[in-house]
Amino acid sequence: MGAGHDHGHAHHAPTSGTAAAAYRGRLRIALAITLTVMVVEIVGGVLADSLALIADAAHMATDAVGLGMALLAIHFANRPPSGNRTFGYARAEILAALANCLLLLGVGGYVLFEAIQRFITPVGTQGGLTVVFGAIGLVANMISLTLLMRGQKESLNVRGAFLEVAADALGSLAVIVSAAVILLTGWQAADPIASLVIGVMIVPRTVKLLRETLDVLLEAAPKNVDMAEVRAHILALPGVEDVHDLHAWTITSGMPVLSAHVVVSSDTLDSIGHEKMLHDLQGCIGDHFDVEHCTFQLEPGGHAEHEAKLCH
């Protein structure tokens, strides 16, 4: 960067790997557990004629697909950038989270439909077998939740998997409660009611995750970054006269980025230089907002009008 130029750029390379990459091994274990319990619950649902168990097994099948996609997304997300894909495949994790949301909504709708059908045409359910298989599912889900607990705070992709397993755990609990009711009272309606509970549990958490995922895809500002505060911090730096074309968005979980055109007085640039000004800007954003990947264009006063003319 020459001293006579009016433009400057500061780049911090993205952190190595994505937020979900550190939990690849735990996701694999959770996938193995989910597949095993899915098979067990299918067998149990058929033997006990329990819609709640079959519904929970169907949900686990969806979870298995979701976990598999999450692992595949991590693989693609950690491939190195190329000339055409300058951020690599990091966004693949968000696409996997979106697919998980759609799968969860589909399963929720299916469970609700089947539960209503069971009310119309009642079927006898064996409470004892249902309790046993439901308990197996609950223990397995609690193990998976423990494995994914920390990662769900750092990655939308892992959070999607975590929410699916959490819904499964609650579903297994609902299965156990309904089976206990059948054992104690003989009230067969408890099974489709549990199925309805499983379906209803899926929807709110999925909608929340879907909203966060769409925010990333629509390049909304990161939820922990107040753009008004960012602008105020930049303007507070000595020599900064204005800031425009200020944008912040998220490539994938744990990878927020920011860009801005910063108008700096000529006297300031002459006295401290471009490099010092860029370091000050980078430190300001990095220290206060935890955004490591920033791009700044330094401009003299009046340059924005020149840019506007070039755009027309």
Disulfide bonds with the S-S distance in Angstrom:
none
